[in-house]
Amino acid sequence: MDAMEVVTDRCIRRGLGFAGLAVGMVMLSLSFDLALALRSGADLAAVTAGAMVIAAWRAPRRDMRHSEAWAVLKEWRPEVIHRKSKQEVQHLLREVLRRRLLWHAERVGVLALVLWAATAVIWVARAE
């Protein structure tokens, strides 16, 4: 992985960590009913994945100079920004952001499917 991918992944994962904390708190607050907690977690994970897909769709038109990834890259590896033209760095960063957002959205979507499957198993087990 190059420096842009590392920085972009860290920024995305930091945001996903906060989203995961929020989803976990909702699930914990609904822990009196396991099926409801799992379904709520699945629904919120799907919303998170959808938001990431929308962010990836918008990434090619975004001004990356005002993004967290640009600020971190500028401080952590300034030679990456100064070695190329600003437009080229923006284009590369937009493409990396789009690609990594879609990669993470796919993983969050799989998590939502797993939680929905666990919900279905619990509903079937309750019916018997």
C-alpha positions as CSV (number, residue, x, y, z in Angstrom):
1,M,0.0,0.0,0.0
2,D,1.2,3.5,-0.8
3,A,1.0,6.4,1.5
4,M,-2.3,7.7,0.1
5,E,-4.0,4.3,0.7
6,V,-2.7,4.1,4.2
7,V,-3.9,7.6,5.1
8,T,-7.3,7.1,3.4
9,D,-7.8,3.7,5.2
10,R,-7.0,5.3,8.5
11,C,-9.4,8.1,8.0
12,I,-12.2,5.8,6.8
13,R,-11.6,3.3,9.7
14,R,-11.6,6.1,12.2
15,G,-15.1,7.1,11.0
16,L,-16.2,3.5,10.9
17,G,-15.0,3.1,14.4
18,F,-17.3,5.8,15.6
19,A,-20.2,4.4,13.5
20,G,-19.5,0.9,15.0
21,L,-19.5,2.4,18.5
22,A,-22.9,4.0,17.8
23,V,-24.4,0.8,16.3
24,G,-23.0,-1.2,19.3
25,M,-24.6,1.1,21.8
26,V,-28.0,0.8,20.0
27,M,-27.6,-3.0,20.0
28,L,-26.6,-3.0,23.7
29,S,-29.5,-0.9,24.6
30,L,-31.8,-3.4,22.9
31,S,-30.1,-6.4,24.4
32,F,-33.3,-7.4,26.3
33,D,-34.5,-8.8,22.9
34,L,-31.7,-10.5,21.0
35,A,-33.6,-10.6,17.7
36,L,-34.4,-6.9,17.9
37,A,-30.9,-6.0,18.8
38,L,-29.4,-8.0,15.8
39,R,-32.0,-6.7,13.4
40,S,-31.3,-3.1,14.5
41,G,-27.6,-3.7,14.1
42,A,-28.1,-5.1,10.6
43,D,-30.3,-2.2,9.6
44,L,-27.8,0.4,10.9
45,A,-24.9,-1.5,9.3
46,A,-26.8,-1.4,6.0
47,V,-27.4,2.3,6.4
48,T,-23.7,2.8,7.1
49,A,-22.8,0.8,4.0
50,G,-25.2,2.8,1.9
51,A,-23.8,6.1,3.2
52,M,-20.3,4.8,2.2
53,V,-21.5,4.0,-1.3
54,I,-23.0,7.4,-1.7
55,A,-19.7,9.0,-0.4
56,A,-17.8,6.9,-2.9
57,W,-20.1,8.0,-5.7
58,R,-19.5,11.7,-4.7
59,A,-15.7,11.3,-4.2
60,P,-14.7,12.1,-7.9
61,R,-16.3,15.5,-7.6
62,R,-15.0,16.4,-4.1
63,D,-12.3,19.0,-3.4
64,M,-9.8,16.9,-1.5
65,R,-7.8,19.9,-0.3
66,H,-10.4,20.3,2.5
67,S,-10.5,16.7,3.5
68,E,-9.1,14.9,6.5
69,A,-7.0,12.6,4.3
70,W,-5.3,15.7,2.7
71,A,-4.5,17.2,6.1
72,V,-3.0,14.0,7.4
73,L,-1.1,13.4,4.2
74,K,0.2,16.9,4.2
75,E,1.6,16.5,7.8
76,W,2.6,12.8,7.7
77,R,4.1,12.6,4.2
78,P,4.4,16.2,2.7
79,E,6.7,15.0,-0.1
80,V,3.8,13.1,-1.6
81,I,1.9,16.3,-2.1
82,H,4.8,18.5,-3.1
83,R,6.3,16.0,-5.6
84,K,3.3,16.2,-7.9
85,S,1.0,18.9,-9.0
86,K,-2.0,19.7,-6.8
87,Q,-4.4,18.6,-9.5
88,E,-2.7,15.3,-9.9
89,V,-2.6,14.6,-6.2
90,Q,-6.3,15.5,-5.9
91,H,-7.1,13.2,-8.8
92,L,-5.1,10.3,-7.2
93,L,-6.6,10.9,-3.8
94,R,-10.1,11.0,-5.1
95,E,-9.7,7.7,-6.9
96,V,-8.1,6.1,-3.8
97,L,-10.9,7.4,-1.6
98,R,-13.5,6.1,-4.0
99,R,-11.9,2.6,-4.2
100,R,-11.3,2.3,-0.5
101,L,-14.8,3.5,0.4
102,L,-16.3,0.8,-1.8
103,W,-14.0,-1.8,-0.3
104,H,-15.1,-0.9,3.2
105,A,-18.7,-0.6,2.2
106,E,-18.6,-4.2,0.9
107,R,-17.3,-5.5,4.2
108,V,-19.9,-3.5,6.2
109,G,-22.6,-4.9,3.9
110,V,-21.4,-8.4,4.6
111,L,-21.7,-7.7,8.3
112,A,-25.3,-6.5,7.8
113,L,-26.1,-9.8,6.0
114,V,-24.6,-11.8,8.7
115,L,-26.6,-10.0,11.4
116,W,-29.8,-10.4,9.3
117,A,-29.0,-14.1,9.0
118,A,-28.5,-14.4,12.8
119,T,-31.8,-12.6,13.3
120,A,-33.6,-15.1,11.0
121,V,-32.0,-18.0,12.9
122,I,-33.3,-16.6,16.2
123,W,-36.8,-16.0,14.8
124,V,-36.9,-19.6,13.5
125,A,-35.7,-20.9,16.9
126,R,-38.4,-19.0,18.7
127,A,-41.1,-20.3,16.4
128,E,-40.4,-23.9,17.4
